[in-house]
Amino acid sequence: MPGPGLPRLHLISDGALAPDPLPRLAALLPGLPPGLVAVHLREKSLPGGPLLALAGALAELCHRHGQLLLVNERVDVALSQVPLRQGDVVLVSSDGLHGPVSDEEILE
């Protein structure tokens, strides 16, 4: 069971089943409580430029409705959507990008 503040509903994009997730998410997200959803952008076959454009549109949509966007497999695209400041810590692992991470978690 997810802890407090963690999304309970995870939506995973799949271009093979639905080439453009934006219309469906634009219809769905406004009706859901903020913080409920994690949208996973997982488009392995989408080239960099179109993937970056889709990530930007999804980031804006998710932010507007208080939902989380996770970019899977593409740290470069994920970082392009995150405003980083001096002193921020970004943890990259074999299964993707995780954040935010506390100092205590890094030491573990």
Residue, then its C-alpha position, 0 to 999 in steps of 0.5 A: m500500500p502506498g505511503p502518505g503522499l504517494p500516487r495511488l493510480h499509475l498510468i503508463s503510456d504505450g504508443a503501440l496502443a494509444p499513439d497520443p496520450l494527451p487527449r485522454l489525459a486532458a479529459l481524465l486528470p481534471g476530474l481527479p484529486p491532486g496527487l492521486v496519479a503518477v503518469h509514466l511516460r514510457e515511449k521506447s520507440l519515440p525519437g528524441g525530438p517528439l519524445l521531448a515535445l510530448a514530455g513537455a506537454l505532459a509535464e505542463l498538463c500534470h503540473r496544472h492538475g497536481q499530478l506527477l509525471l515520471v519519465n522512464e528510461r530517458v534521464d536526458v528527457a526527464l532532466s529537461q523537464v525539471p528546473l534544477r537549482q544549485g545544491d539540488v541532488v539528482l539520483v540516477s539508477s539503473d531503473g531510472l530517475h528518482g527524486p526528490v531524495s533526502d540526504e539520509e536516503i542517499l547515505e543508506 
